[in-house]
Amino acid sequence: MSQLNRAAILSEALPNIQRYSGKTVVVKYGGAAMESDELRAAVISDIVLLSYVGLRVVVVHGGGKEINAMLDMIGKEPKFVGGLRYTDRDTMDIVQMTLCGRTGKDLCARITRAGGRSISLSGIDGALFTARKMSGKYDWGYVGELEKVDPHLVEVALEAGYIPVVSTVALGTDDDTAYNINADTAAAELAAAMGAEKLILLTDVPGLLRDKDDPDSLISEITLSEIPALIKNGAVGKGMVPKLDCCVTALRKGVGSIGILDGRAAHSILVELLTDEGIGTMIIEG
């Protein structure tokens, strides 16, 4: 890349940095972006860079692969019901130990090594997430439905110059237990509670597609009012529908915009936030 090209990229980034400086951006981190050393390094460097230029970055992480690995170590088979992980008591213990412990602390260590300052928080800390047992067609065990989000500790961490790394385990209100919370839901509700300017969901697809079987049919921008028709005509795969439900909720509760990005693409977060074209799919009110 020539020096002129580098200068052009930096010049394009400036107004976007100014737009987001001082604003809250919530990144839901999971899937393929957590599984490759190269992609992990790219995500972490993006997060640290954004923090350095003045964005208030909050990371909400999953850890399905790590949970499955721990279950395998104790000889327990993962179980899914209706597309969601069934969480019995033993599994809930593993979920809590993995997400609140190893996964969260590992992310903090990586951020620190990249030059950032971070702190690991669970949804139990300061009653950040409170939940009751999820009800519905199936019994999912210790899977929770969020009742309240109290972002006070996250705000304190941001004001002190830390990048909060949040694990999606909630304090039970209907039982003396913790609950496993869907990471997309947790990220969306936290973004709404904080009045975030942007919510980013890192996924394992290029974004929202007009044809779920055609990766070249990417929708670069879509409004809330266009989403129901897209779901109705079957263009959206079943795995994307819950994510879209979270996006709709977040936008209706005041989040500025949402980016569904391909976590397999290195530096997708920087491209989305600091370039004019962006990457993936942006969902806006309308």
C-alpha positions as CSV (number, residue, x, y, z in Angstrom):
1,M,0.0,0.0,0.0
2,S,1.4,3.4,-1.0
3,Q,1.8,6.2,1.5
4,L,-0.9,8.2,-0.3
5,N,-3.3,5.3,0.2
6,R,-2.5,5.1,3.9
7,A,-3.1,8.8,4.2
8,A,-6.5,8.6,2.4
9,I,-7.6,5.8,4.8
10,L,-6.6,7.8,7.8
11,S,-8.3,10.9,6.4
12,E,-11.5,8.9,5.9
13,A,-11.4,7.6,9.5
14,L,-11.1,11.1,11.1
15,P,-14.8,12.2,10.8
16,N,-15.9,8.7,11.9
17,I,-13.7,8.9,14.9
18,Q,-15.1,12.3,15.7
19,R,-18.6,10.9,15.3
20,Y,-18.1,8.1,17.8
21,S,-15.7,9.7,20.2
22,G,-17.2,9.7,23.7
23,K,-20.0,7.4,22.6
24,T,-20.7,3.9,23.8
25,V,-20.2,1.0,21.4
26,V,-21.2,-2.5,22.6
27,V,-19.5,-5.4,20.8
28,K,-21.0,-8.9,21.1
29,Y,-18.0,-11.2,20.7
30,G,-18.3,-14.8,19.9
31,G,-18.4,-17.5,17.2
32,A,-15.6,-17.9,14.8
33,A,-13.9,-14.7,15.9
34,M,-13.1,-16.4,19.2
35,E,-11.7,-19.6,17.7
36,S,-8.7,-18.4,15.6
37,D,-5.6,-16.9,17.1
38,E,-5.3,-14.5,14.2
39,L,-8.9,-13.3,14.4
40,R,-8.8,-13.0,18.2
41,A,-5.7,-10.8,17.8
42,A,-7.5,-8.6,15.2
43,V,-10.6,-8.2,17.3
44,I,-8.6,-7.3,20.4
45,S,-6.4,-4.8,18.5
46,D,-9.6,-3.2,17.1
47,I,-11.1,-2.8,20.5
48,V,-7.9,-1.4,22.0
49,L,-7.4,1.1,19.2
50,L,-11.1,2.3,19.4
51,S,-10.6,2.8,23.1
52,Y,-7.4,4.8,22.5
53,V,-9.2,7.2,20.1
54,G,-12.0,7.9,22.6
55,L,-14.8,5.4,22.1
56,R,-16.4,3.8,25.2
57,V,-16.1,0.1,24.1
58,V,-18.0,-2.6,26.0
59,V,-17.4,-6.3,25.2
60,V,-20.1,-8.8,25.8
61,H,-18.8,-12.3,25.2
62,G,-20.1,-15.8,24.6
63,G,-18.1,-19.0,24.9
64,G,-20.0,-22.0,23.5
65,K,-16.9,-23.8,22.3
66,E,-15.1,-23.3,25.6
67,I,-18.1,-24.6,27.5
68,N,-18.4,-27.7,25.3
69,A,-14.7,-28.4,25.8
70,M,-15.1,-28.2,29.6
71,L,-18.2,-30.5,29.4
72,D,-16.1,-32.9,27.4
73,M,-13.4,-32.9,30.0
74,I,-15.9,-34.2,32.6
75,G,-17.5,-36.6,30.2
76,K,-20.8,-34.7,29.9
77,E,-22.6,-34.5,26.5
78,P,-23.9,-31.0,25.5
79,K,-27.6,-31.0,25.0
80,F,-29.7,-28.6,23.0
81,V,-33.5,-28.2,23.0
82,G,-35.3,-26.1,20.4
83,G,-32.0,-24.6,19.3
84,L,-30.9,-23.5,22.8
85,R,-28.4,-25.1,25.2
86,Y,-30.2,-27.2,27.9
87,T,-28.5,-26.1,31.1
88,D,-28.9,-28.5,34.0
89,R,-27.2,-27.8,37.4
90,D,-23.9,-29.4,36.5
91,T,-23.8,-27.6,33.1
92,M,-24.7,-24.3,34.8
93,D,-21.7,-24.7,37.1
94,I,-19.5,-25.2,34.0
95,V,-21.1,-22.2,32.2
96,Q,-20.4,-20.0,35.2
97,M,-16.8,-21.2,35.8
98,T,-16.0,-20.9,32.1
99,L,-17.6,-17.6,31.1
100,C,-17.0,-15.7,34.4
101,G,-13.6,-17.3,34.9
102,R,-11.3,-18.5,32.1
103,T,-13.0,-16.9,29.1
104,G,-13.5,-13.5,30.6
105,K,-10.1,-13.4,32.2
106,D,-8.4,-14.6,29.0
107,L,-10.0,-11.7,27.1
108,C,-8.8,-9.2,29.7
109,A,-5.3,-10.6,29.5
110,R,-5.3,-10.3,25.7
111,I,-6.5,-6.7,25.9
112,T,-3.8,-5.8,28.5
113,R,-1.1,-7.4,26.4
114,A,-2.3,-5.3,23.4
115,G,-1.9,-2.1,25.5
116,G,-5.4,-1.6,26.8
117,R,-6.9,-1.7,30.3
118,S,-9.8,-4.0,31.0
119,I,-11.8,-5.5,33.7
120,S,-13.9,-8.7,33.7
121,L,-17.4,-8.4,35.0
122,S,-20.1,-11.1,35.2
123,G,-23.8,-10.3,35.0
124,I,-24.0,-11.3,38.7
125,D,-21.6,-8.5,39.8
126,G,-23.6,-5.6,41.1
127,A,-26.7,-7.3,39.8
128,L,-25.8,-6.2,36.3
129,F,-28.1,-8.8,34.8
130,T,-31.0,-10.2,36.8
131,A,-33.2,-12.9,35.4
132,R,-35.9,-15.5,36.0
133,K,-36.2,-19.0,34.6
134,M,-37.1,-18.9,30.9
135,S,-40.6,-20.2,30.2
136,G,-41.9,-21.4,26.8
137,K,-42.5,-24.4,24.7
138,Y,-39.6,-26.3,26.2
139,D,-37.8,-26.6,29.6
140,W,-34.3,-25.3,29.1
141,G,-33.2,-25.8,32.7
142,Y,-31.1,-22.9,34.1
143,V,-31.5,-20.7,31.1
144,G,-32.8,-17.3,32.1
145,E,-35.0,-14.5,30.7
146,L,-33.6,-11.1,31.5
147,E,-35.8,-9.0,33.9
148,K,-33.5,-6.0,34.4
149,V,-30.1,-4.6,33.4
150,D,-28.3,-2.3,35.7
151,P,-25.2,-0.9,33.9
152,H,-23.8,1.0,36.9
153,L,-20.6,-1.0,37.3
154,V,-20.0,-0.9,33.5
155,E,-20.3,2.9,33.6
156,V,-17.9,3.0,36.6
157,A,-15.4,0.9,34.7
158,L,-15.6,3.1,31.6
159,E,-15.2,6.3,33.6
160,A,-12.1,4.8,35.2
161,G,-10.6,4.1,31.8
162,Y,-11.2,0.4,31.6
163,I,-12.7,-1.7,28.8
164,P,-15.5,-3.8,30.5
165,V,-15.6,-7.4,29.4
166,V,-19.0,-8.8,30.4
167,S,-20.0,-12.5,30.7
168,T,-23.6,-13.4,30.2
169,V,-24.5,-15.1,33.5
170,A,-27.3,-13.5,35.4
171,L,-28.4,-13.4,39.1
172,G,-31.6,-15.3,39.6
173,T,-34.6,-13.5,41.1
174,D,-36.9,-16.4,41.4
175,D,-34.5,-18.9,42.8
176,D,-31.1,-19.1,44.6
177,T,-29.2,-19.7,41.4
178,A,-27.4,-18.1,38.4
179,Y,-28.9,-18.3,34.9
180,N,-27.3,-18.7,31.5
181,I,-28.3,-15.8,29.2
182,N,-28.2,-15.7,25.5
183,A,-25.2,-13.5,24.6
184,D,-27.0,-11.6,21.7
185,T,-29.9,-10.8,24.0
186,A,-27.6,-9.7,26.8
187,A,-25.6,-7.4,24.5
188,A,-28.7,-5.9,23.0
189,E,-30.3,-5.2,26.4
190,L,-27.1,-3.8,27.8
191,A,-26.6,-1.5,24.8
192,A,-30.2,-0.3,25.3
193,A,-29.7,0.3,29.0
194,M,-26.6,2.4,28.3
195,G,-28.0,4.4,25.4
196,A,-25.3,3.0,23.1
197,E,-24.6,4.7,19.8
198,K,-23.8,1.4,18.2
199,L,-24.3,-2.3,18.8
200,I,-22.1,-4.7,16.9
201,L,-22.9,-8.4,16.6
202,L,-20.0,-10.5,15.3
203,T,-21.4,-13.5,13.5
204,D,-20.2,-16.4,11.3
205,V,-21.9,-15.0,8.1
206,P,-21.2,-11.9,6.0
207,G,-24.2,-10.2,7.4
208,L,-27.9,-10.2,6.6
209,L,-28.6,-11.8,3.2
210,R,-31.5,-11.5,0.8
211,D,-30.9,-15.1,0.0
212,K,-29.6,-17.1,2.9
213,D,-27.9,-19.5,0.5
214,D,-26.1,-16.8,-1.5
215,P,-23.3,-15.0,0.3
216,D,-23.1,-12.4,-2.5
217,S,-26.7,-11.2,-1.7
218,L,-25.5,-9.1,1.3
219,I,-27.8,-6.3,2.4
220,S,-25.6,-3.4,3.3
221,E,-28.3,-1.4,5.0
222,I,-31.9,-2.1,6.2
223,T,-34.5,-0.4,8.3
224,L,-36.7,-1.8,11.0
225,S,-39.8,-1.6,8.8
226,E,-38.2,-3.8,6.2
227,I,-37.3,-6.7,8.5
228,P,-40.7,-8.4,8.9
229,A,-41.1,-8.9,5.2
230,L,-37.6,-10.4,4.9
231,I,-38.4,-12.9,7.6
232,K,-41.8,-13.7,6.2
233,N,-40.6,-14.5,2.8
234,G,-38.0,-17.0,4.2
235,A,-34.9,-15.1,3.1
236,V,-33.6,-15.1,6.7
237,G,-32.2,-18.4,8.1
238,K,-33.7,-19.7,11.4
239,G,-30.4,-18.9,13.2
240,M,-30.6,-15.3,12.2
241,V,-34.2,-14.6,13.4
242,P,-33.4,-14.5,17.1
243,K,-30.5,-12.0,16.4
244,L,-32.9,-9.8,14.4
245,D,-35.4,-9.9,17.3
246,C,-32.6,-8.6,19.5
247,C,-31.8,-5.9,17.0
248,V,-35.4,-4.8,16.8
249,T,-35.6,-4.6,20.6
250,A,-32.4,-2.6,20.9
251,L,-33.3,-0.1,18.2
252,R,-36.8,0.5,19.7
253,K,-35.1,1.1,23.1
254,G,-32.9,3.8,21.7
255,V,-29.7,2.2,20.4
256,G,-28.4,4.4,17.5
257,S,-27.7,1.7,14.9
258,I,-26.7,-2.0,14.8
259,G,-24.0,-3.7,12.7
260,I,-24.2,-7.4,11.9
261,L,-20.7,-8.2,10.9
262,D,-18.7,-11.2,9.7
263,G,-16.4,-12.1,12.6
264,R,-14.3,-14.2,10.2
265,A,-13.1,-11.1,8.5
266,A,-10.1,-9.5,10.2
267,H,-10.6,-6.0,11.5
268,S,-14.3,-6.0,10.6
269,I,-15.0,-3.8,13.6
270,L,-12.6,-1.0,12.4
271,V,-14.0,-1.2,8.9
272,E,-17.5,-0.9,10.1
273,L,-16.9,2.1,12.5
274,L,-14.1,4.0,10.8
275,T,-14.8,3.8,7.0
276,D,-17.6,5.4,5.0
277,E,-18.8,2.1,3.4
278,G,-18.6,-0.1,6.4
279,I,-18.9,-3.8,6.2
280,G,-21.7,-6.4,6.9
281,T,-25.3,-5.1,7.4
282,M,-26.3,-1.9,9.2
283,I,-29.8,-1.8,10.7
284,I,-31.3,1.6,11.5
285,E,-34.6,3.0,12.7
286,G,-37.2,3.6,10.0
